[in-house]
Amino acid sequence: MNRNRLILLAGLLALVAFGAVLGLRKASGQIEASLREALGPRASIGAVRLGLTGLEISDLRIRAAPGAWPSTDELVARRVSLRPGLANLWSRGWHVGRIEVEDGYLSMQRSRHGKLRVLPALLDKPAAPGAETGSAPHVRIAQVVLRDVAIDFHDASVRQGTHKMRFESLDASVGPLAFPAFDEATDIDLQATLKGPQRNGRISIRGEFTVASLDAKLKASVQGVDLVALQPYLLKVNEGGVKRGSLDLSLDATVKAKRLHAPGRVTLSGLELASGDGLLGTFGGVPRQAVLAAMKRDGRIEVGFTLDGRIDDPAFSINDNLATKLAGGLAETLGVSLGGVVEGVGGVIKGLLGR
């Protein structure tokens, strides 16, 4: 009798397991169809697997429109996993516990006028006919994790034409993200490598940022970035090139009640310039001979600065404020007059941060 009961129990468990597998396969097919429709005709998906702990997408790719984008692909990801949040059981809206992207690629573009564009296949879509505004669902993502992601940044705002910068080995943890209010403080921990012709530099950003209020506490660090890769931002049209050198930058920014306070420091090391215009030549608007003399004497140039101002003041510009602070510090360090320095350093800052 006991043996019969065990056989019956085993059979029931097998039926339940078989039913669960069939249910998961059906649900996976429905989810894959919905994803393909949402991502558009230029997207492709290798496979979608729905398990007891979440959803996994493999070999996701969104191709760029031919001739309309500087890269072949807008987005590529070998693996994307999504784990739902337990709050879905009792809270309003959608709750995602974790989204993880591995071995990914993203291309970004800044236009001639300084506008940043990312994923136009998704973000530039026109609204669906009859769609109501202000009815976006509430979505909260506890954590987004990026592992080994590469980014191509194509900047058309520079004078010499489109300039490409390559970021690799990007690892990041960001969250929580609350859509559409964005009223929660989001923790950010990001590290990446900026590729250069002669050397690679490291970039690190840590802290927190609240989109709705713009409150922030961020520490940014740039170490050993190749100055050759930054030439379009460092030089004016008629200036000679950079043979070698590196840039370090540190910035400790706080925004509270829309007031910014951000002390920082920039260091140029091992700078060597290509042939220029002799005594009349300049580097970033600074007399060339003063730069070379400082490098020969100290091997590097250090400039400290502090940014202060209200970010909601139309007259306040982070770019212009930083350019002015750096120009004054650079002129003082090199022992030259301030005239002409603001324009040169301003070009660097505006180029790197946007117009």
Secondary structure by P-SEA (a helix, b strand, c coil): caaaaaaaaaaaaaaaaaaaaaaaaaaaaaaaaaaaaaaccccccccccccccbbbbcbbbbbcccccccccccbbbcbbbbbbbccccccccbbbcbbbbccbbbbbbbcccccccccccccccccccccccccccbbbbcbbbbcbbbbbbbbccccccbbbbbbcccccccccccccccccbbbbbbbbbbbcccbbbbbbbbbccccccccbbbbbbbccccccccccccccccbbbbcccbbbbbbbbbbcccbbbbbbbbbbcccccccccccccccccccaaaaaaaaaaccbbbbbbccccccccccccaaaaaaaaaaaaaaaaacccccaaaaaaaaaaaaaccc
